[in-house]
Amino acid sequence: TGQINIDPGGQAQLFNIEDVLVPEGLENLAGFFNNRLKRTEEKLDKVSAQNERLANSLETVIPKFLDQSVNNVQRDIVFGQLKYGEKADVAIADEMKVASETLYSYSAGELAEKIGNENITPQRMGLILRALGIYGDPQFHHEYSISKKTRCQKYKQSTIDEIYRRLQNPKQYGLDVFEVAKAANFIKPQGT
């Protein structure tokens, strides 16, 4: 008959079966979800298109990036070995070779200004670092970031501090007295 008898509290009432099975507003709710589903599908289509464009660009970008970054990757690998005490000399040589001019220039400028000796060039700075054992000290270099920019910023003052520490107590670092004297001679302020 399309109707159902329900007897709450002993009083018979008639309900249409559709009203029971399809509550009021359910059709609107279904429409809402259909719209949401449609919008979601549209978004997924956009994301899919973006992913496709990204994939296409990466096919050309990644090889180019890797070509440009091969030295950085090699340094990361070398420093990973250095962390475990392997190939320390190779790591330091490679690291200093890549960024030596930048590092020496930063440190030389700071040091020259601090002690009033404009004759401290990047080349002399290199000699100072070697004489004081800083150039080849893996522990000293490993404290700094692989990133050239970050390393240089930190390196400026830290290098100067390390130079003075080693000049004041060369025996602690097992340094050759003659080499230390040579470094100290480079660092002397002008006119002294």
Secondary structure, 3 states (H helix, E strand, C coil): CCEEEECHHHCCEEEEHHHHHCCCCHHHHHHHHHHHHHHHHHHHHHHHHHHHHHHHHHHHHHHHHHHHHHHHHHHHHHHHHHHCCCCHHHHHHHHHHHHHHHHHHHHHHHHHHHHCCCCCCHHHHHHHHHHCCCCCCHHHHHCCCCCHHHHHHHHHHHHHHHHHHHHHCHHHHCCCHHHHHHHHHHHCCCCC
